[in-house]
């Protein structure tokens, strides 16, 4: 049921043999999350994006692989949020008013591939904020208000796509970003940040292999394209 005015899904209303449930673009404030663990053979996908859920639900499903909760006013993300959903592969939490991510929140998700945290209220990422499974291929942190990222914010993430566009980052420090750019498939998108492009980017500008992994439209705060910077300008750094 999609694109309606549904406000509540009552206990017992869901067929427990369902593999996929889609209730997006409604006005749901109440949903029988507790019943999901009893589904057989097991729920694979739950789409509740664009509703009115006011808090992160207590989820328990050993089979759930895809979860859409984007565009709900959840307000926070408990550190225990995914302890009982170990099979998640695709997780979408954009525009849910999340102000912070606690260390260890994503550790139970050993099969995670895609993580969407865009358009939230994140200002800082502390050590271990996104403890990555080796399977993790994409992290979207675009359109937050990030001004600080710990050098070990993404432990284990070295060969995926990392979107940090449209935040408040002024520097691209080597001890923060080199590690996440090591793999052959790595990609970093810092477009739309007020980058000072001082000595903090010398390590990047002087390495064509790494520069090729950075979004080509990324600019400095003064408008200069990052790819146009001359390595010779940074020899004194």
N, C-alpha and C positions, 0 to 999 in steps of 0.2 A: 504494500500500500504506500503510494508515494504522492507527493504534491497535493496534500489535502489539509484538513483542519483537525486531524486526530490529536487529542490531548493525552489520552491514557490507553495503554494496552494492559488489560486485566490478566491476572493470574489464571492460567488454564486456557487462555485464548489462542495460544500458539500450538500448532501441530508439532509434536515432539519428534517427528520423523524428518523435519525440514533440514535441508543442508545449507540453505541460504535464506536469510531474512532481510527484506528491504522495507524500511519505514522512513525513508528520507524525505525532507522537505515537508514536514508536518509541524505540529506545535506540541510535541510529546514532552510531558514533564514526569510521567510515571511509566515504567516498563518493568516486566517481570524478569529481571536479570537472573534471579536465583534459580529459575527453572531451566536455564541453559545447560546446566551440568547433567540434566536428566535426558537430554536429547539422545536418540539412538537411530542410526549409528554414530551421530555426532554432528553438531553444527560446524560448518566450515567458514561461513562469512556472515557478518552482521553489519548492516549499513543503517546507521541512525544519524547521519550527518544532517545539519540544518534543522535542528529541533530546539527544544527549550530545556534540556536536561541541566539542572543547576549544580550538580556535583558529579565527580567521577564515580561510576557505578562499581559495586563489588562484583567482579566477574570471576567465574570459575568454569572453565571449559578446556579439557585437555586436547580438543580437536580443532578449536577455532584458529583459523589461519589469517583471516582478513577482518580488520575492525576499522570502521569509519565512525568517528565521533566528532569530526570537524564541524565548526559553526554551531557549537553548543556552549552556553556560558558556564562551563565546568568550574572555572575559578582556581583550581589547584590540581596537582598531580601527586597522589600519595606515593611514598617510596615503595609501598607494598602493592601497587596497582596491578602488576603483572605476574605476581607470584603464582597464580593459579591459571594462567593462560600461556603455558610454555611453548605452544606450537605456532604462535603468531609469526607471520611472514611479512605482512603488510599492515602498518599501523599509521593511521591518519588522525592527527590531533591539532590540525591548524585552526587558528581563530577560535580558541577555547579559553582565552584569558588566563593562561598558565603563566605565573610570575617567576617560577624557578623550577629547576630540575635537581632533585636530590641524588647524591652519589648512590649508585646501586639500583636505581629504579629500573633500568633496562637489563640488568645482569641476568635475570631468569630467561630472557628471550634469546636462546642460543640458535634459533633458526631465522632470526629477523633479517630481512633484506632491505625493506624500505621503511624509513621513519620520517614522518611529516610533522614538524613542529613550527611551521611558518606562521607569521602573523599572530604572535602571542605577545607576552609582556616580559620576555626574558631580557635581563640586563647583564647578567654574569653567568658564566659557565665555570664551575669550580672543578677541582681535580676529580676525575672519574665520573663526571656528570653523565656522559654517554659512553658507558662501558660496552664496547662493540663486540658483537659476535663476529666470528671470521666471515660469516655469510653477508654481513651488512654491506650494501652496495650504494645506498643513497641516504643522506641526511639533509633534510631541508630545514634551515633556520632563518630563511629570508623573512624580511619585514618584522623583525623584532626590534629591540632597542639595545642590542649588545654593545657594551663598551669594554668588556674584559673577558678574555678567554684564557683559562689556565693552560700551561704547556702540556699538561696531561689530561685535558678535558675529554679526549677521544682515544683512550688507550685501546690499542689493537686495530684501529681504523687507519689503514695505510694505502688502500687501493680502491677507493670509491669516489663517488661524486658528493661534494660538500657545498651546499648552497648557503652562503652567509651574506647574500646581497641585501642591500637596503637596511643596514644596521647603523650603529654609531661608532664603528671601529676607525681609529685614526692611524693605526700602525699594523704592519704585517710582519711581526717579529719572527725571526728564524726559529727560535726555540719553541714556538707555538705551531707553526704551519709547515715546516719542512717535513716532519714525520708523516703528516696526512697526505703528502704529495709524493711519496716514495714509489708507489706501485705504478705499473705501466698503464693502468686504467684510471688513475687518479685525476680528479678535476676539481678545481677550486673556483668558486664564483663570488668574488668580493665586490662586484659592481654595486654602485650606489652608496658606498661608504665614504666618509670624508677623510680619505687617506692623505697623510701629510707627505708621503713619498720622500722621506729623508733617508738617513743611513739605515733605517730599519728594513728597507727594500733592496739594499745593495746585494745581499745574498741571492735574491730572486732575479734581479735585473741582469746579473752577471752569469746566469746559468740558462742558456737557451732551452735546454731540455725541460727544466721546471717551468719556464715562462710559457712554454707551449701547452701547459696544463692549466693555465689561468684564463678565465673568461676574457676574450679579446676586447670587449667593450668597457673593461674596468678603467676608470679614470682617477686621477689624483683630485684632491679638493679644489685645486686651481684649474682643473679642466684638462690637464695634459693626459693623454692616454698612457696607461702604464706600459704598454708595449713599445711606446715611442721613446722611452727614457734611454739615454746613452750610458752604458756601463762605465765609460770613462769619467762621467760626472761623479762617480762614487768611489774613485780610487783612494781618496783621502779618508774614507770611512774605516 
